Amino acid sequence: MIIKWLGHSCFLITSAAGVRVVTDPYFTGGDINYSPVAQAADIVVISHEHRDHNAASAVYGEPEVVRGVGTKTVRGIEFKGIAAHHDKSGGRERGKNTVFRFTVDGVRLCHLGDLGHLLTRAQCAEIGEVDILFVPVGGFYTIDADDATRVCDQLRPKVAIPMHFKTPKCDYPIGVVGDFVVSKQNVRETHSSEIEMGLEDLPMGMDIVLLDPSR
């Protein structure tokens, strides 16, 4: 598969068969200054209903939208939504968040959306084994760099891809990715917006893969 970071929490994941999944597309404007998503897709996955994550209309084509808790199969891919919260107060501050687990080309992916807390044992059990984890690291609206590290320890992915952090095109009052990777080993800077990844490419331990936003 090819994983392309469009910016913020939005990724375009393209399977070997050409099925295209876009996660958490954003509306531009305000503090989000990435270029419009403007990508065609077959499936859009939305973790929660905030404008920097729910811009299904910004995706070209007629994608099927997956949101909420439970399982749904689209184009042969089963998406499992696990209930979580956007904050540490049970959703009282920022509402609900859905963690999505799905498998593409035999690789188990997990997108945490705007996770705002450490995972419970029950949530970890529901998520199960993870090969590639898309993890927010910026703090303030989500888990911060320290808690993102703890969540990685909880789920033990083979690859962690940071998202939802401050960049020149994101003016939110959140931390930079350097706060997450400092003092960590096995950090791979791709200097690219995309990476090709299959089962044979997964490391034995945990690599942190840094993508550059394409937008």
QUIPE-V949740 format. One record per residue. N is the residue number from 1. RES is the residue in one letter. PHI is phi in radians with two decimals (999 if undefined). D_CENTER is the distance of its C-alpha to the mean C-alpha in whole Angstrom. Layout:
BEGIN
n=N res=RES phi=PHI d_center=D_CENTER
n=N res=RES phi=PHI d_center=D_CENTER
END
This chain:
BEGIN
n=1 res=M phi=999 d_center=16
n=2 res=I phi=-2.01 d_center=14
n=3 res=I phi=-1.90 d_center=11
n=4 res=K phi=-2.16 d_center=11
n=5 res=W phi=-1.55 d_center=9
n=6 res=L phi=-1.53 d_center=11
n=7 res=G phi=2.33 d_center=10
n=8 res=H phi=1.04 d_center=9
n=9 res=S phi=-1.95 d_center=5
n=10 res=C phi=-1.74 d_center=7
n=11 res=F phi=-2.21 d_center=7
n=12 res=L phi=-1.85 d_center=10
n=13 res=I phi=-1.98 d_center=11
n=14 res=T phi=-2.04 d_center=15
n=15 res=S phi=-1.33 d_center=16
n=16 res=A phi=-1.07 d_center=20
n=17 res=A phi=-1.51 d_center=21
n=18 res=G phi=1.62 d_center=20
n=19 res=V phi=-1.29 d_center=18
n=20 res=R phi=-1.95 d_center=15
n=21 res=V phi=-2.07 d_center=12
n=22 res=V phi=-1.95 d_center=10
n=23 res=T phi=-1.80 d_center=7
n=24 res=D phi=0.73 d_center=8
n=25 res=P phi=-1.16 d_center=11
n=26 res=Y phi=-1.96 d_center=13
n=27 res=F phi=-1.57 d_center=16
n=28 res=T phi=-1.44 d_center=18
n=29 res=G phi=1.94 d_center=21
n=30 res=G phi=1.17 d_center=21
n=31 res=D phi=-1.62 d_center=19
n=32 res=I phi=-1.83 d_center=16
n=33 res=N phi=-1.97 d_center=18
n=34 res=Y phi=-1.14 d_center=16
n=35 res=S phi=-1.12 d_center=18
n=36 res=P phi=-0.94 d_center=18
n=37 res=V phi=-0.97 d_center=15
n=38 res=A phi=0.80 d_center=18
n=39 res=Q phi=-2.14 d_center=17
n=40 res=A phi=-1.46 d_center=18
n=41 res=A phi=-2.63 d_center=16
n=42 res=D phi=-1.66 d_center=17
n=43 res=I phi=-2.43 d_center=15
n=44 res=V phi=-2.12 d_center=12
n=45 res=V phi=-1.91 d_center=10
n=46 res=I phi=-2.15 d_center=10
n=47 res=S phi=-1.44 d_center=9
n=48 res=H phi=-2.93 d_center=12
n=49 res=E phi=-1.72 d_center=15
n=50 res=H phi=-1.92 d_center=15
n=51 res=R phi=-1.16 d_center=16
n=52 res=D phi=-1.57 d_center=13
n=53 res=H phi=-2.47 d_center=10
n=54 res=N phi=-2.14 d_center=13
n=55 res=A phi=-1.49 d_center=15
n=56 res=A phi=-1.03 d_center=15
n=57 res=S phi=-1.21 d_center=19
n=58 res=A phi=-1.45 d_center=18
n=59 res=V phi=-1.68 d_center=17
n=60 res=Y phi=-1.33 d_center=20
n=61 res=G phi=1.48 d_center=22
n=62 res=E phi=-2.18 d_center=22
n=63 res=P phi=-1.20 d_center=18
n=64 res=E phi=-1.46 d_center=18
n=65 res=V phi=-1.70 d_center=16
n=66 res=V phi=-1.97 d_center=14
n=67 res=R phi=-2.62 d_center=14
n=68 res=G phi=1.51 d_center=15
n=69 res=V phi=-1.40 d_center=16
n=70 res=G phi=2.03 d_center=18
n=71 res=T phi=-1.99 d_center=18
n=72 res=K phi=-2.59 d_center=18
n=73 res=T phi=-1.85 d_center=19
n=74 res=V phi=-2.32 d_center=19
n=75 res=R phi=0.89 d_center=20
n=76 res=G phi=1.40 d_center=20
n=77 res=I phi=-1.88 d_center=17
n=78 res=E phi=-1.58 d_center=17
n=79 res=F phi=-1.83 d_center=14
n=80 res=K phi=-1.98 d_center=14
n=81 res=G phi=-1.71 d_center=13
n=82 res=I phi=-1.97 d_center=14
n=83 res=A phi=-1.16 d_center=15
n=84 res=A phi=-2.61 d_center=14
n=85 res=H phi=-2.30 d_center=15
n=86 res=H phi=-1.50 d_center=14
n=87 res=D phi=-2.66 d_center=17
n=88 res=K phi=-1.61 d_center=19
n=89 res=S phi=-1.97 d_center=22
n=90 res=G phi=1.15 d_center=21
n=91 res=G phi=1.56 d_center=19
n=92 res=R phi=-1.20 d_center=23
n=93 res=E phi=-1.57 d_center=21
n=94 res=R phi=-2.28 d_center=18
n=95 res=G phi=1.64 d_center=18
n=96 res=K phi=-1.51 d_center=16
n=97 res=N phi=-2.51 d_center=12
n=98 res=T phi=-1.99 d_center=11
n=99 res=V phi=-1.54 d_center=9
n=100 res=F phi=-1.99 d_center=9
n=101 res=R phi=-2.07 d_center=10
n=102 res=F phi=-2.71 d_center=12
n=103 res=T phi=-2.08 d_center=14
n=104 res=V phi=-2.20 d_center=14
n=105 res=D phi=0.93 d_center=18
n=106 res=G phi=1.41 d_center=18
n=107 res=V phi=-1.74 d_center=15
n=108 res=R phi=-1.53 d_center=13
n=109 res=L phi=-1.89 d_center=9
n=110 res=C phi=-2.43 d_center=7
n=111 res=H phi=-1.91 d_center=4
n=112 res=L phi=-1.49 d_center=5
n=113 res=G phi=1.02 d_center=6
n=114 res=D phi=-1.70 d_center=9
n=115 res=L phi=-1.04 d_center=10
n=116 res=G phi=-1.99 d_center=13
n=117 res=H phi=-2.73 d_center=15
n=118 res=L phi=-1.19 d_center=16
n=119 res=L phi=-1.42 d_center=15
n=120 res=T phi=-1.44 d_center=19
n=121 res=R phi=-1.05 d_center=20
n=122 res=A phi=-1.13 d_center=20
n=123 res=Q phi=-1.15 d_center=17
n=124 res=C phi=-1.06 d_center=16
n=125 res=A phi=-1.15 d_center=19
n=126 res=E phi=-1.13 d_center=17
n=127 res=I phi=-1.19 d_center=14
n=128 res=G phi=1.33 d_center=16
n=129 res=E phi=-1.29 d_center=16
n=130 res=V phi=-2.25 d_center=13
n=131 res=D phi=-1.62 d_center=13
n=132 res=I phi=-2.18 d_center=10
n=133 res=L phi=-2.01 d_center=7
n=134 res=F phi=-1.66 d_center=4
n=135 res=V phi=-2.17 d_center=6
n=136 res=P phi=-1.25 d_center=7
n=137 res=V phi=-2.30 d_center=11
n=138 res=G phi=-1.41 d_center=13
n=139 res=G phi=1.35 d_center=15
n=140 res=F phi=1.19 d_center=17
n=141 res=Y phi=-1.60 d_center=14
n=142 res=T phi=-2.37 d_center=12
n=143 res=I phi=-1.05 d_center=13
n=144 res=D phi=-1.62 d_center=15
n=145 res=A phi=-1.04 d_center=15
n=146 res=D phi=-1.17 d_center=17
n=147 res=D phi=-1.24 d_center=16
n=148 res=A phi=-1.09 d_center=12
n=149 res=T phi=-1.10 d_center=15
n=150 res=R phi=-1.16 d_center=16
n=151 res=V phi=-1.14 d_center=13
n=152 res=C phi=-1.07 d_center=13
n=153 res=D phi=-1.14 d_center=17
n=154 res=Q phi=-1.19 d_center=16
n=155 res=L phi=-1.68 d_center=14
n=156 res=R phi=0.89 d_center=16
n=157 res=P phi=-1.24 d_center=13
n=158 res=K phi=-1.43 d_center=15
n=159 res=V phi=-2.37 d_center=12
n=160 res=A phi=-1.99 d_center=10
n=161 res=I phi=-1.98 d_center=8
n=162 res=P phi=-1.19 d_center=8
n=163 res=M phi=-2.63 d_center=6
n=164 res=H phi=0.95 d_center=8
n=165 res=F phi=-2.30 d_center=12
n=166 res=K phi=-1.25 d_center=15
n=167 res=T phi=-2.41 d_center=16
n=168 res=P phi=-1.03 d_center=19
n=169 res=K phi=-1.86 d_center=18
n=170 res=C phi=-2.27 d_center=16
n=171 res=D phi=-1.70 d_center=19
n=172 res=Y phi=-1.08 d_center=17
n=173 res=P phi=-1.38 d_center=19
n=174 res=I phi=-2.16 d_center=16
n=175 res=G phi=-1.40 d_center=17
n=176 res=V phi=-1.58 d_center=16
n=177 res=V phi=-1.17 d_center=14
n=178 res=G phi=-1.04 d_center=18
n=179 res=D phi=-1.13 d_center=18
n=180 res=F phi=-1.47 d_center=15
n=181 res=V phi=-1.57 d_center=17
n=182 res=V phi=-0.99 d_center=20
n=183 res=S phi=1.18 d_center=23
n=184 res=K phi=-1.65 d_center=20
n=185 res=Q phi=-1.71 d_center=21
n=186 res=N phi=1.02 d_center=20
n=187 res=V phi=-1.68 d_center=18
n=188 res=R phi=-1.91 d_center=17
n=189 res=E phi=-1.58 d_center=18
n=190 res=T phi=-1.45 d_center=17
n=191 res=H phi=0.95 d_center=19
n=192 res=S phi=-2.59 d_center=17
n=193 res=S phi=-1.48 d_center=14
n=194 res=E phi=-2.43 d_center=14
n=195 res=I phi=-2.54 d_center=15
n=196 res=E phi=-1.70 d_center=16
n=197 res=M phi=-2.50 d_center=15
n=198 res=G phi=-2.31 d_center=18
n=199 res=L phi=-0.98 d_center=19
n=200 res=E phi=-1.25 d_center=22
n=201 res=D phi=-1.67 d_center=19
n=202 res=L phi=-1.27 d_center=18
n=203 res=P phi=-1.33 d_center=19
n=204 res=M phi=-1.33 d_center=21
n=205 res=G phi=-1.69 d_center=20
n=206 res=M phi=-2.11 d_center=17
n=207 res=D phi=-1.71 d_center=16
n=208 res=I phi=-1.79 d_center=14
n=209 res=V phi=-1.88 d_center=13
n=210 res=L phi=-1.76 d_center=13
n=211 res=L phi=-1.81 d_center=12
n=212 res=D phi=-1.69 d_center=14
n=213 res=P phi=-1.10 d_center=13
n=214 res=S phi=-1.48 d_center=15
n=215 res=R phi=-1.87 d_center=16
END
